[in-house]
Each structure stands twice: as C-alpha cells, then as structure tokens.
Amino acid sequence: MHEVITKKYRPKQWCKRPRPELGLFFLEGVHTPFFISYRIAENYLHNGDIDMFIKRIDMPSEAQIKANRKNARKSTGPKSQEGKNKVAKNAISHGVFADTPLLPHENEEEFGALCENIAQVFPPTDAYAAGLVERIIMCIWRQRRLRSAEAAKLNISSMPESYVNEINVALHIPYNKLLTATDIGEAQEANYQYFLSIQEEFKKINIKVVPEHLDEFKKLTPNAYKQLELAAGDTEHSWDDFIKDHQLVIQTLTKIKQNVNKWLKDSEHMHAGYEVAQHMKMAKLVPMGSNLDFLSKYQTQLDTDLYRAIDAYKRHVDWREKNIEIEVSSDI
C-alpha cells in the first residue's frame, strides 16, 4: 500500500480564471511528485482506493518501476574523463546548441569552441542539464557581445561627428562659423600648427633685409622659405630672376605674412574646438547617462542569469546522483 502525502497549492492572485485548488502528491516509492485537482483525487483518496487513484493518473506499475530502476543502473553514462568529454559534445552537435542563433558578424568557430569548453566543465548528461548548459553558454556569449557593444559605443562616441555639436554649444560658436567634424579633425589641426610655425619664423627676421641674406633666411626659417618658393612659382619670373628683384621678394614675403596671420585668425575657433575635442574624447571613454544605465542593467541581468543557471545545474547534478544511488540501492 502506498503512503500518500499531500501539500496544498493555491493559484496566484493574478489568475483571472478561478481554478480548483491543487494538491502536490508524493507516493512512497515513487520519486516524481505530481499536481492533480483535489476534485479528481478525493473520490479515490477519501475512499482509500489508492490502486484506482494510481491508475487514474496513469502512474507506472510495480513491474515498470523495477524495470526503470534496472535501466537507470545501466545508463549512468561514461565513467572515464575521455568518455565524458566525448559525450559532452553530443548535445553541442545534435541538441539545442545546434540551432543557437548567431549575429551575422559573430564568429561561428569561436562560439563552437566556447560550447565545447563549457560542456567539458558542465557536462550535459541529460536533456534538462543540456538546457542549463545552453543557458550558461548563452550568458557568457552575451557577456562577450556586451563588451563588443560597449567598445563599439565608445568608438562611436569618440568620433568627432558625435560631439561636434556639443563643442559648438560649449564654445558659443556663431551660426555662420559652426564647426564640422573636419574642422576639428587632425588634418585641420596639422595645418594650423604648420602656419603657426611660419608665424613664429617671421618673428625672427626682418623682411626688408631678407633679399640680401637668402641663405641665412633659408636656414633660419625653412617653412617661410618654402612658401616664398611656392609664391615665386606663381609669378611669370624664374627663381633666379625672382630673387634678384629685392623689392618683389619683400612684397611677396609681406603678403605671405599677412595671409598666414589672417588664416590663423580665421582658424582660431577650429583650433579651440580641436583642443576641446581632445578632452571630450577622453571623457567619452567612460559610458555615461543612458548608455551607462543600459550597460549596467544588462550586465547585472546576465550575471544573475549565469549564476542561477550554474546553481541550477549543480543542484540538478546532485539530485540526479542521489536518486540514482537510491534506486540502485533499493533494487539491490
């Protein structure tokens, strides 16, 4: 005669449709509990007709229970570590892992290697364990995906296009001089530094005496000398005829100096925007605002899911080992 132990279970308050109170039943010698309505069970339990009750809920017979115990004893899985590693790959090749979706840019081989490594640590010995192992793998994979997404967001946020408007507001740039990403880029700043060096070179010389000391002028102010050569090429004179005309040399150098000063003055706001951009780029390396909230919440959720899956796997393995030992020992 089976001993019946019941535990009441009531539906949650949010259930709109009323459901009958259920009972969680445990039968002595049967390790799997089950839910069933008291309305169904009361006709059998209250009358003591336990055999009819077992038949009504399709419970296995004594012969089937003994046969299941013998089969369980024979199917405890491989014993050697090599055999366990080999079996662990079955769930990866043929089970739920085979249909795990990857994003188009993600590496399938890298994901496969992760599956094999995790399955060696947490062997999917049965269908339930395989589901938990899949959860563990996907949590770890999504954490990697999160780190990639974070890096991508930081790269985007560090691009001039993403913060040039902030710089315009911070520097109070007028509408007719609004900065673009190109204005605060490296190329523009390199030009600014080049013309700044020419301006500094002109401070070292007296333009009126340059025609008489061109060799010294070339050594002392190489960038200004290069501009003089370029300007001479735009005239109808050859270089030799050009340097012989001292007045023309003085006029050309004066014009170059004026153009350099004017260009630097017109580019001051670009240079200021570039310097602000360098500080802003460093600040963008740390996620802030909504990005930080999103990344933090998602990371916390993934960590929680991972720890729960690992804990559930360990508890399932312990439960499985204990029940196999009970069944084998009771049959012996």
N, C-alpha and C positions, 0 to 999 in steps of 0.2 A: 504494500500500500504506500503510495506516495504521500509525503507530507507537503501541504500547500501553505506557502507563506505569501501574504498579500501586502501591498503598500499602495495607499490611495494616491491618485494623481488627479489634479484638477486643471482644466484648461485655463490659459491665461485670460486676464480681463479683457484684452483687446479682441478676443474672438467674438465676432458679431453673431454667428450662428451658435445657439446653445448646443452643447454636445454632452452626452451622458458621461458621468464620472467613470474614469477608467481605473483598472487595477493592474498593478505590476506584480505578476505572479512568478514565483520561484518553485520549481518542483525538485524535491530531493532526488539527486542522481542525474539531474538534467542541468547543465551549466549555463544554458542560454535563457535569460528571462524574457518575458513577453508581456505586451499590453493586450487587454481584452476588456470589453464592456462588462460591468457587473450584471447588466440585464441578461447577457448571454450566459455568464458563469453561474448566476445564482440558482438557476434551475437544476444545475448539476452539483455544485458545491454544497448547497444547503441540504440536499437530499443524500449527500455522501456518495453520490455516484461518480467517483473520480475516474473510472475507466471510460465512461461515456464523455466526460469532460475532456480527457486526453484525446479521444477520438474526434470530438467536435472541433478542436483546434488543430487537428492534424499533427499531433506530436508523434515522434517515432516510437516504434515498439521496443521492447527489451532486446530483441534479437538485433534490430537495427542499431541500437545504441552500442552493443558489444562489437558489432562489425565496424562501426565508426571508430571505436577505440583501437581496434587492431590496425585499421588503415592509418590512423594518426600516428601509431607507433612506427609504421613502416615509412612514413612520408615526413620525417623530421628535417629533411634537407641534407645537403652535403656536410661532411664533418671537417675535411681539410680546408685550409685557407685558400688553396688554389681552386678547389671546387666552389667555395663560397663566392670568390671573385668572378668565376665564370658564370655562375647562376645569376649574380647581381646584374650582369649585362642583359639578361633576358628581358627584364622589364623595360630596359632602355631601348632595345632593338624592336621589341614586339608589343610593348604595352603602351601606357598612356603617354610616355615620353615621346613616342614616335610622332605624335600629332601636335606637339607643343609648338605654337606659332612663334616665329622669329621676325623681327623687323627686317625690311629689305637690306639695310646696311650692316646688319649684325652677322658675325662670323659663325657659320654653322659648325665648323670644326672645333672652334673654341667652346661652343655650347656643348657639343658632344663630349669633349674632354672633361668639362665640368660635371656632366652627368655621370661619367664613369668614376671620377674621383669621389664624388659624393656617395655614389652607390657602394663604393668599397668601404666607406666609413659607416654608412647606414644601409646595409643590405636589404633590398625589398623582398623579404621572404614570402610574402603573400600579397593578395590584391589590396588589402587595407594598408599594409606597410608601404606598398608601391605608391599609393595615393599620397601618403605622408612624405615619402621621399621626394615625390614630384613637387609638393609644396615647399620643401626645403630648397630644392634646386631653383625653383622659380623665384623664391625670396632672394636668394643670393644673386641670381642673374639680374633681377630687377634692381638690386642694390648697385650692381655694376652699371646698369643702364642709367640709374640715377646719377652716379658720379660722372658719366659721359654727358648727361644732360646738363649737369651743373657746369662742367667745363665749357660746353657749347654756349650756355647762357652768359658765362663770364667773358668768353671771346666776343660774343655779340655786343655785350655792354661796354667792352673796352674799345670798340670801333668808333672812330670819330663821328660817323653818321648818327650814332645812337645818343651822343651827348652834346653835339654842336649847338642845338637849340638851348640847352641849359647854359652853355657858355655865353651865348648871345644875351640871355636874360641877366646872367651874373655880371657881365661887363657893361650892361646898358648900351649895347651896340645900336646905333640908329638904323632905321629901316633900310636906307639906301646903302648901308655898309654891312649888312648882315653877313656873318661868316658862313662859309660852307665847309664841308669835310676837307676839301682840297686846300682851303685857306689855312687850316690848322694842321696840315699834313707835314711829313718830313721833308718833302721836296721844297715846299714854300719856305720852311724854316732854314733849309740849307742855303737857299738864295739870299735870305735875309742876313745870315751870318757872313756870306761872301761879300755882299755890298757893305756890310758893317765894317769888314776888314779893309775895304777900299777907302771908306770914310776915315778910318784911323790912319791909313797911309798918307792921305792928303794932309793930315795934321802935322806930319813930319817934314813936309817940304814947302819950299817957296816956289810957286808955279812960274814966276817970272824968270827964275834962273835955271829952270829945268832944261831948256834947249841947249845950254852950254855945258850941261853935265848929265847927258842922257845915260851914259854907262853907270854912273853912280845912282841915277834915278831908277834904273832897271834893277839894281841890286837891292836898293832900299825899299822900293815899292813895286814888287813883281806883279801884283794884281792890277794896280793902276796902270802900269806899263802895258799889260796885256790889253786893257781897254783902249789905250792910246793906239796900239797896233790895229785893233779892230775898227776904230774910228777912222784911221788913215786909209784902211781898205775901202771904206765907203766913199772916199773922195776920188777925184779924177787924177790925182798925183800918185806917182810911185813912192815907195817908202823913202828912198834916198832924197827925192825932191821934197818930200813932205817934211823931213827933219831939218832940211836946210832953211825952210821958211819958219823962222823962230816965232814970228807973230801968229802964224797959223797953228803952231804947236801950243802956244799959250792959250789961244782961243779954244782949241779943242779940249785941252785939259780943264779949262774953266767950265766948259759945257758939260764935260763928264762929271765933274764935281757937283754941279747943280743937279744933274739928273739923278745921281746917286743919293744926294740929300733928299730930293723930292720923293724918290721911290721908297726910301726908308721911312719918311714921314707918313706916306700913304699906307705903309705896311705895318705900322706900329701896332694897330689893333689886332692884326693877324698874329704878330709875334706874341702879344699878350694872350691871345686865345690859345696859342700853342703851349705856352707855359702853364696856363690853367688846365689844359687838356692832359698834360703830363701828370699833374696831381690828381685829376679826376680819374685818369686811367688806373692809377694805383688804388684809389678808393673803390673803383668798380670791381676790384679783385675779391672783395668780400660781398657776398649776397646781402641785399638789404630789402626792407619793405615786404611787398607781397611775395617776391622771389624767395626770401629767407623763410617766411611763414610756410610757403608751399613745400620747400625742400625739407624743412624741419618736420612738418607733419607727415610727409610721405616717408621720410627716413624712420620716424618713430613707428609708423604703421608697419613698415617692412620688418623692423627689428622685432616688434611684438609678434607678428605672424611667424617669423622664423623661430623664435624661442618657443612659441606654442606648438609648432609643428614638431620640433625636436623633442619637446617634453612628451607630446602625444605618442611619438614613435617609441620613446624609451618605455613609457607605460604599457604600450601595446606589446612590445617585445617581452617585457616582464610578465604580463598577463598570459601571453601565449606559452611561454616556457613553464609557468606554474600549472596551467591547465593540461599541458601535455604530460607533465610529471604526475598529476593527479589521476588522469585517465589511465596512464600506463601502470601505475602502482595499484590502482583499484582493480584493474583487469588481472594483474598477477596475483 
